[in-house]
């Protein structure tokens, strides 16, 4: 695993996604920060049992070869609904990675 979250999404995460049914990236992979760490966001469309779904992914690195890939998936037609967007914001705000001592 690299040290650049954008490169990890592009080089490690996206290639297998490209082989999934109906995969289509939305926009660019965006560098950001999350809980004080370098992170990257990516969104994509795909098919799940024939239904079109949209996924938001946020990857961030903890160091020592550890990282997280948070993913939020919803039916594509429901993506912009306020309840869905609030749930995504809550998920991102409240997620805490394990200490690694579990």
N, C-alpha and C positions, 0 to 999 in steps of 0.2 A: 504494500500500500504506500502510495506517495505522500508527499507533504503538502500538495496543492489540491484542495477539495474540488476545484473545477476540473482539474486534470483527472482526478479519480472518477468523477461522474462520466467524463468524456471517454476515458481510456479503459476503465474497468467495469463500470455499471452499465453504460449505454449499449455497448456491443451485444450483450445477451438480450437486452430489451428489444433491439432492432430485429431479432428473430421471432418475436412474439406476434400473435395475430393482431393486425390492424395498428401496429405501432406507428406513431407519428409524434415527434417532439414538437412542442409548442414553444416558439421563441428560442432564445439562447440560454445556455447554462449561465446562471448569474452568481458572481461572487458576492458573499454577504458575511455577516458575523452572526453567531448564535451562542448565547450564554458566554460571551467573551472569547469565543474561539472562531477561527477562520472556518467558513462554511460555504456551501454552494447550493443553489436551488435549481431544480429542473422540473418542468411540467410536461406531461405527455398524455396522449390518447392511446387507447388500446381496446381490444375486445375481450369480454369476459362472459363466457357462455352465450356468445352472440350479441350481447349488449355492449354498447359503446360506453366506456368509462374514462374518466379523467383522473390523473394522479398528479399530486404535488409531492415532490421529493426534496428533502433537505438532508444533505450529507455534511457531517463535520467530524474532524479528527481530534482524538483525545491525546495523541502521542503514544509512544511505545508500540506502534503498530495497531492501535485500537481506534476504531471509529464507529459512527452510527449512521444509518440511513433511515431516516424517518419518512414514512410514506402515508399519504392521505388519499384514499380513492373513493370516488362517488360516481353515480351515474352521470355521464357528461351533461345530460339535460338539466341536472339539478345543481351543477357546479356553482352557479352564481346566486343561488337562493341564500337569503340572509342567514337562515339557521345553519346552513352548511358552512358558510364562511365564518360564522361565530364559533362553531365547533372546531374548525381548523385553527383559528386564532387561540382558542383555549388549549387545544392539544399542544401547540407550539410553546405556549406560555408556561404550561405546567409540567411538561416532560422533564425528567431529570435522569441523566445516565447513571448506571450503577457505578459504584466505587471501584469495581473490579476485584473486590475482596469477597465476593459472594461464594 
